[in-house]
Amino acid sequence: MGIRSLFFTALLAIATAVQGQVLLADSAITIARQTWIVALPFEVSMDSASAVSFDFPATYTMKNRMAVQFYTGLRAGVDSLNRSGFDIQLVLVEHVEASNTYRMEANGFLVSYSPEVFMAHLDRQALCKGGECKIIGPFRGDASEMLAALSTGIPVINPVSRKVDVTAKPFLIAAASHRTAEITRLAERAVAAQKMAPKSRTVLLLDGTSNDAAFLEAYAAAGGNTAELVQKNYQGSATLDASASAGVFTRIISLSDKVLVTARILNQLRPFEAAKTEFWTLGNVLSSSALDAQLLMRQPLVWSQVERLDYIQFRRLDALLFSAAQTTPGRWEWLGLDMAWFAAYMNEAVPNAFEGPRRIYLWKHVEGGGYYNQSALIYRYDRKNGVQAQWTPSVDYAQEVEGTDERIDSLPLEVSQNQPQELVD
């Protein structure tokens, strides 16, 4: 009989304070099994009674709303993990974005360090010996790049920037999906759709940006024949011709992130047969109130996005974050919670393929450099079936599973087609 294991998300405890949290401190700290240096733009101040203080000394408060919300989610996740058997210690550091410096408390004062001095300081600390130390932050991609370039072994995890260059930085991990991830997934999906319906047409609307080349490259890499694509320059006053698609199933792909361009396309889709037309696009444009909902939902939609739609359905996790934040959790609390579990299950400097409540993590390794997340999710909408995930994780959170290992490093993924054999490239 297999060992009964619980996913770590089943062991949620209401967070009141992080066990093992360490304040900003310029001193040696007792070695813990995992020590995370949380370097975020907290905007630490001594003069704002209305700001959030967490467990800082009473004279210090944090005023940066996004950093506070992200840290709230991170702290809630760490507390839950510690209650379920982990031993994670947090060390809080303020990253001052304007000067790209790091502030730590020393003898009651906040002392600023350059990136070089900051990394040298960490290298001297007992807390970062033994390979169980990680830096979470900063938010800015260029600041993470500089910090990682100075690292001699401590992983630097950028949690939110989608423009992080991991080249020649072996200890840099870009956790937010790369800016071309949605385009790549759309291209792969388009290849599969064209192969399943060889008589259909795929019309690619070229917007004159680097998105065009990214799509064509990914389309070819997935085994598609770019010569079979109907490529149409869609700039300026260009229009769509419905006559060429009469009676033929047609998918029209727009890679533009401009809402006005998307609105113009939808308006020009009126003459197209709704039952035989799909509109493919990037998810970030669909949330705009400037789009006509009736036109948007007239024909089936297919889109890609880097964060899940269904994270709010995880009621235990929502309750955990609500308790920690004392308000309805938003995107930044969820990203912090997601980062807590991802970082806890990351071995040394090599990240695992992983499914979090907010993101999926599938990695591309740059030779001689670090790792960046290349995942994106595909969704489809039609009037009959509503919104359907085309790439659906197979694990329901907070469920018991049977297994042979006491530790589960990554949750399995169920891909609608062509599940990858190797999740880390």
C-alpha positions as CSV (number, residue, x, y, z in Angstrom):
1,M,0.0,0.0,0.0
2,G,1.4,3.3,-1.0
3,I,2.3,6.0,1.6
4,R,-0.5,8.4,2.1
5,S,0.8,11.9,1.3
6,L,-1.0,15.2,1.5
7,F,-0.3,18.0,-0.9
8,F,1.0,20.9,1.0
9,T,-2.0,22.9,0.1
10,A,-4.2,20.5,2.2
11,L,-2.3,21.6,5.3
12,L,-3.4,25.2,5.4
13,A,-3.3,27.0,8.7
14,I,-4.7,30.4,9.4
15,A,-1.8,32.8,9.2
16,T,-1.3,35.2,12.1
17,A,2.5,35.6,11.9
18,V,5.3,33.9,10.1
19,Q,7.2,31.4,12.3
20,G,10.9,32.1,12.1
21,Q,10.5,35.6,10.6
22,V,13.6,37.7,11.1
23,L,13.6,41.5,11.0
24,L,15.9,43.6,8.9
25,A,19.2,42.9,10.6
26,D,22.8,43.4,9.8
27,S,24.1,40.5,11.9
28,A,24.8,36.8,11.6
29,I,21.7,34.6,11.9
30,T,21.3,31.0,13.0
31,I,21.2,28.6,10.1
32,A,17.7,27.4,9.2
33,R,16.8,24.7,6.8
34,Q,15.6,27.3,4.3
35,T,16.4,31.1,4.5
36,W,14.7,33.5,2.2
37,I,16.0,37.0,1.7
38,V,12.9,39.0,0.8
39,A,14.1,42.1,-1.1
40,L,11.1,44.2,-2.2
41,P,10.4,47.9,-2.6
42,F,8.7,48.2,0.7
43,E,9.3,52.0,1.0
44,V,10.2,51.7,4.7
45,S,9.5,54.9,6.6
46,M,9.3,56.1,10.1
47,D,6.7,58.8,9.6
48,S,3.5,57.3,8.4
49,A,1.1,55.9,11.0
50,S,-1.3,54.8,8.4
51,A,1.1,52.5,6.6
52,V,1.5,48.7,7.3
53,S,4.1,47.7,9.8
54,F,3.8,43.9,9.9
55,D,6.4,42.7,12.4
56,F,8.8,45.6,11.9
57,P,9.7,47.7,15.0
58,A,6.9,50.1,15.8
59,T,8.8,53.0,14.4
60,Y,9.0,51.4,10.9
61,T,6.2,51.2,8.4
62,M,5.9,50.0,4.8
63,K,4.0,52.2,2.3
64,N,4.4,50.5,-1.1
65,R,1.0,48.9,-1.7
66,M,2.1,46.2,-4.2
67,A,5.0,45.1,-2.1
68,V,2.9,45.0,1.0
69,Q,0.2,42.9,-0.7
70,F,2.7,40.5,-2.3
71,Y,4.5,40.1,1.1
72,T,1.1,39.4,2.8
73,G,0.5,36.5,0.4
74,L,4.1,35.3,0.7
75,R,3.9,35.4,4.5
76,A,0.6,33.6,4.6
77,G,2.1,30.8,2.5
78,V,5.2,30.5,4.5
79,D,3.3,30.3,7.7
80,S,1.2,27.5,6.3
81,L,4.3,25.7,5.1
82,N,6.0,26.0,8.4
83,R,2.9,24.6,10.2
84,S,3.0,21.6,7.8
85,G,6.6,20.7,8.6
86,F,8.8,23.2,6.8
87,D,11.3,25.4,8.5
88,I,11.5,28.6,6.5
89,Q,13.0,31.8,7.8
90,L,12.4,35.2,6.3
91,V,14.9,38.0,6.3
92,L,13.3,41.3,5.2
93,V,15.3,43.8,3.1
94,E,14.1,46.9,1.4
95,H,15.1,47.4,-2.2
96,V,15.2,51.2,-3.0
97,E,14.3,51.2,-6.7
98,A,15.3,54.8,-7.4
99,S,18.9,54.2,-6.4
100,N,19.1,50.4,-6.8
101,T,20.3,50.0,-3.2
102,Y,19.3,47.7,-0.4
103,R,18.5,48.8,3.1
104,M,18.9,46.7,6.2
105,E,18.6,47.6,9.9
106,A,21.7,47.9,12.0
107,N,21.6,49.1,15.6
108,G,18.2,50.7,15.1
109,F,19.1,52.5,11.9
110,L,18.5,51.6,8.2
111,V,21.8,51.3,6.4
112,S,22.0,51.3,2.6
113,Y,24.2,48.9,0.6
114,S,25.1,48.9,-3.0
115,P,24.3,45.6,-4.8
116,E,28.0,44.6,-4.7
117,V,28.2,45.2,-0.9
118,F,24.9,43.6,-0.3
119,M,25.8,40.3,-2.0
120,A,29.2,40.3,-0.3
121,H,27.4,40.8,3.0
122,L,25.2,37.8,2.3
123,D,28.1,35.6,1.3
124,R,29.6,36.2,4.7
125,Q,26.5,35.3,6.6
126,A,26.0,31.9,8.2
127,L,22.4,31.9,7.0
128,C,23.5,31.5,3.4
129,K,25.8,28.6,3.9
130,G,24.8,25.2,2.8
131,G,22.8,25.9,-0.3
132,E,19.4,26.6,1.4
133,C,19.4,30.4,0.9
134,K,17.3,32.2,-1.7
135,I,16.7,35.8,-2.6
136,I,13.1,36.7,-3.6
137,G,13.1,40.0,-5.4
138,P,13.6,42.7,-6.4
139,F,10.6,43.4,-8.5
140,R,12.5,45.2,-11.3
141,G,14.1,42.9,-13.9
142,D,17.3,45.0,-14.3
143,A,17.9,45.0,-10.6
144,S,17.5,41.3,-10.4
145,E,19.9,40.9,-13.3
146,M,22.6,42.9,-11.6
147,L,22.2,41.1,-8.3
148,A,22.3,37.6,-10.0
149,A,25.4,38.6,-11.9
150,L,27.1,39.2,-8.6
151,S,26.0,35.9,-7.0
152,T,28.4,33.1,-6.5
153,G,25.7,30.5,-5.6
154,I,22.7,32.2,-4.1
155,P,19.6,31.9,-6.4
156,V,17.9,35.2,-7.2
157,I,14.2,34.8,-8.0
158,N,12.5,37.6,-9.8
159,P,8.8,37.2,-9.0
160,V,7.0,39.6,-11.3
161,S,9.0,41.1,-14.2
162,R,8.4,39.6,-17.6
163,K,11.5,41.3,-19.1
164,V,14.4,39.5,-17.4
165,D,17.5,38.6,-19.3
166,V,18.9,35.4,-17.7
167,T,21.8,35.1,-20.2
168,A,25.2,34.5,-18.5
169,K,23.5,34.6,-15.1
170,P,23.3,31.0,-13.9
171,F,21.7,31.9,-10.6
172,L,18.9,34.0,-12.0
173,I,15.3,32.6,-12.2
174,A,12.6,34.6,-13.9
175,A,9.4,33.3,-12.3
176,A,6.9,35.4,-14.3
177,S,6.2,34.0,-17.8
178,H,8.4,35.5,-20.5
179,R,6.7,38.2,-22.5
180,T,6.4,36.0,-25.6
181,A,4.9,33.0,-23.8
182,E,1.3,33.7,-24.8
183,I,2.4,34.1,-28.4
184,T,4.3,30.8,-28.4
185,R,1.4,28.9,-26.9
186,L,-1.1,30.4,-29.4
187,A,1.2,29.4,-32.3
188,E,1.5,25.8,-31.0
189,R,-2.2,25.6,-30.6
190,A,-2.8,27.0,-34.1
191,V,-0.5,24.3,-35.6
192,A,-2.5,21.6,-33.8
193,A,-5.8,23.1,-34.9
194,Q,-4.7,23.4,-38.5
195,K,-3.6,19.8,-38.6
196,M,-6.9,18.6,-37.1
197,A,-8.8,20.5,-39.8
198,P,-6.6,20.7,-42.9
199,K,-9.3,22.4,-45.0
200,S,-9.6,25.3,-42.5
201,R,-7.8,28.7,-43.0
202,T,-5.6,30.4,-40.5
203,V,-5.3,34.2,-41.1
204,L,-2.5,35.9,-39.2
205,L,-2.9,39.7,-38.9
206,L,0.5,41.2,-38.9
207,D,0.9,44.3,-36.7
208,G,4.4,45.2,-37.7
209,T,5.9,44.5,-34.2
210,S,8.3,41.8,-32.9
211,N,5.2,39.7,-32.1
212,D,4.9,38.7,-35.8
213,A,8.3,37.1,-35.9
214,A,7.8,35.5,-32.5
215,F,4.6,33.8,-33.7
216,L,6.1,32.7,-37.1
217,E,9.2,31.2,-35.3
218,A,7.1,29.3,-32.8
219,Y,4.7,28.1,-35.5
220,A,7.5,26.7,-37.5
221,A,9.1,25.2,-34.4
222,A,5.9,23.4,-33.6
223,G,5.9,21.7,-37.0
224,G,3.6,24.1,-38.9
225,N,4.1,25.3,-42.5
226,T,4.2,29.1,-42.4
227,A,3.6,29.2,-46.2
228,E,0.1,27.9,-45.6
229,L,-0.7,30.8,-43.3
230,V,-2.7,33.7,-44.8
231,Q,-0.5,36.6,-43.6
232,K,-2.3,39.9,-43.9
233,N,-0.7,43.3,-43.1
234,Y,-3.2,44.8,-40.6
235,Q,-1.9,48.3,-40.0
236,G,-3.4,51.7,-40.6
237,S,-6.7,51.5,-42.4
238,A,-6.5,47.8,-43.4
239,T,-9.8,45.9,-43.6
240,L,-10.8,42.2,-43.5
241,D,-12.4,40.5,-46.5
242,A,-15.2,38.1,-45.5
243,S,-15.7,36.8,-49.1
244,A,-12.5,34.7,-49.1
245,S,-13.7,32.9,-45.9
246,A,-17.2,32.1,-47.1
247,G,-18.1,28.5,-46.2
248,V,-14.6,27.8,-44.8
249,F,-13.8,27.5,-41.2
250,T,-11.5,30.4,-40.4
251,R,-9.4,31.3,-37.4
252,I,-8.3,34.9,-37.4
253,I,-5.3,35.6,-35.2
254,S,-4.4,39.0,-33.8
255,L,-1.2,39.5,-31.8
256,S,-1.9,43.2,-31.1
257,D,-2.1,44.3,-27.5
258,K,-3.9,47.5,-28.5
259,V,-7.6,47.6,-27.5
260,L,-8.6,49.9,-30.3
261,V,-7.1,47.5,-32.9
262,T,-9.0,44.6,-31.3
263,A,-12.2,46.7,-31.4
264,R,-11.7,47.4,-35.1
265,I,-11.2,43.7,-35.9
266,L,-14.3,42.7,-34.0
267,N,-16.4,45.3,-35.9
268,Q,-15.0,44.0,-39.2
269,L,-15.9,40.4,-38.3
270,R,-19.6,41.2,-38.5
271,P,-20.0,39.9,-42.2
272,F,-18.1,36.7,-41.3
273,E,-20.1,33.5,-40.6
274,A,-20.1,33.4,-36.8
275,A,-20.4,29.6,-36.7
276,K,-17.3,29.2,-38.9
277,T,-15.1,31.9,-37.5
278,E,-12.8,31.9,-34.5
279,F,-11.0,35.0,-33.2
280,W,-7.7,34.3,-31.5
281,T,-6.0,36.9,-29.4
282,L,-4.0,37.8,-26.3
283,G,-5.9,37.7,-23.0
284,N,-4.8,41.1,-21.7
285,V,-6.9,42.9,-24.3
286,L,-10.1,41.1,-23.6
287,S,-10.7,42.7,-20.2
288,S,-11.1,46.2,-21.5
289,S,-14.5,47.8,-21.1
290,A,-13.9,49.5,-24.5
291,L,-14.8,46.3,-26.3
292,D,-18.4,45.6,-27.4
293,A,-19.4,42.5,-25.5
294,Q,-21.9,41.5,-28.1
295,L,-19.3,41.6,-30.8
296,L,-16.8,39.9,-28.6
297,M,-19.0,37.0,-27.9
298,R,-20.5,36.7,-31.4
299,Q,-18.1,34.1,-32.6
300,P,-15.9,31.6,-30.6
301,L,-12.8,33.1,-28.9
302,V,-9.5,31.5,-28.2
303,W,-6.9,33.4,-26.2
304,S,-3.8,32.9,-24.1
305,Q,-2.8,34.3,-20.8
306,V,-0.2,33.6,-18.2
307,E,-2.3,33.5,-15.0
308,R,-5.2,31.2,-14.2
309,L,-8.8,32.1,-14.3
310,D,-10.0,29.7,-11.7
311,Y,-7.6,30.5,-8.8
312,I,-10.5,32.2,-6.9
313,Q,-12.3,28.9,-6.7
314,F,-9.7,27.6,-4.2
315,R,-11.8,28.4,-1.2
316,R,-9.4,27.3,1.4
317,L,-6.6,29.4,-0.1
318,D,-8.9,32.3,-0.4
319,A,-9.8,32.0,3.3
320,L,-6.1,31.8,4.2
321,L,-5.3,35.0,2.3
322,F,-8.4,36.8,3.6
323,S,-7.2,36.1,7.2
324,A,-3.7,37.3,6.4
325,A,-4.7,40.4,4.5
326,Q,-7.9,41.3,6.5
327,T,-9.5,42.2,3.2
328,T,-10.5,40.4,0.0
329,P,-7.2,39.2,-1.6
330,G,-6.3,40.6,-5.0
331,R,-3.7,39.7,-7.6
332,W,-0.6,40.6,-5.6
333,E,-1.6,38.6,-2.6
334,W,-2.2,35.6,-4.8
335,L,1.2,36.0,-6.6
336,G,2.9,36.2,-3.2
337,L,1.1,33.0,-2.0
338,D,2.1,31.3,-5.3
339,M,5.7,32.3,-4.9
340,A,5.8,30.9,-1.4
341,W,5.0,27.4,-2.5
342,F,7.1,27.5,-5.6
343,A,10.2,28.7,-3.7
344,A,9.7,26.1,-0.9
345,Y,9.8,23.2,-3.4
346,M,12.7,24.6,-5.5
347,N,15.9,22.6,-5.1
348,E,18.9,24.8,-4.7
349,A,19.4,26.8,-8.0
350,V,17.4,24.5,-10.3
351,P,13.6,25.2,-10.4
352,N,11.0,22.5,-10.6
353,A,8.2,22.3,-13.1
354,F,5.4,23.3,-10.9
355,E,1.7,24.1,-10.7
356,G,0.8,26.9,-8.3
357,P,-2.7,28.3,-7.6
358,R,-2.0,31.3,-9.7
359,R,0.7,30.3,-12.2
360,I,2.1,27.3,-14.1
361,Y,5.9,27.0,-14.1
362,L,7.6,25.4,-17.1
363,W,11.2,26.3,-17.6
364,K,13.6,27.1,-20.4
365,H,17.2,26.9,-19.5
366,V,19.6,29.2,-21.3
367,E,23.0,27.5,-21.7
368,G,25.5,29.1,-19.4
369,G,22.7,31.2,-17.9
370,G,19.6,30.9,-15.8
371,Y,16.0,29.8,-16.2
372,Y,12.9,31.7,-17.4
373,N,9.2,30.6,-17.2
374,Q,7.7,29.8,-20.6
375,S,4.2,28.8,-19.6
376,A,0.9,30.2,-20.7
377,L,-2.6,28.9,-20.6
378,I,-5.1,28.6,-23.4
379,Y,-8.8,29.3,-23.0
380,R,-11.7,29.0,-25.4
381,Y,-15.2,30.6,-25.3
382,D,-18.3,29.8,-27.2
383,R,-22.0,30.5,-26.4
384,K,-22.8,26.8,-25.9
385,N,-20.1,25.7,-23.6
386,G,-18.9,29.0,-22.0
387,V,-15.3,29.4,-21.0
388,Q,-13.2,26.2,-21.2
389,A,-9.6,25.7,-20.3
390,Q,-7.7,24.1,-23.2
391,W,-4.9,23.2,-20.8
392,T,-6.3,22.1,-17.5
393,P,-4.3,21.1,-14.4
394,S,-5.4,17.7,-13.2
395,V,-5.0,18.2,-9.5
396,D,-7.7,19.5,-7.3
397,Y,-6.2,21.5,-4.5
398,A,-6.6,20.3,-0.9
399,Q,-7.2,16.7,-2.0
400,E,-5.4,13.6,-0.6
401,V,-3.5,11.5,-3.1
402,E,-1.9,8.1,-2.9
403,G,1.8,8.0,-3.7
404,T,5.1,6.2,-3.0
405,D,7.1,9.3,-2.1
406,E,6.8,11.3,1.1
407,R,7.6,14.5,-0.7
408,I,5.9,15.8,-3.8
409,D,8.1,18.3,-5.6
410,S,5.8,19.2,-8.4
411,L,2.1,18.7,-9.2
412,P,1.2,16.8,-12.4
413,L,-0.2,18.7,-15.3
414,E,-2.7,17.4,-17.8
415,V,-2.3,18.9,-21.2
416,S,-5.2,18.6,-23.7
417,Q,-2.7,17.6,-26.5
418,N,0.9,16.5,-26.7
419,Q,1.9,16.5,-23.0
420,P,5.6,17.3,-22.9
421,Q,7.9,14.4,-21.8
422,E,10.5,16.8,-20.3
423,L,9.1,19.8,-18.3
424,V,12.5,21.4,-18.0
425,D,14.2,22.2,-21.3
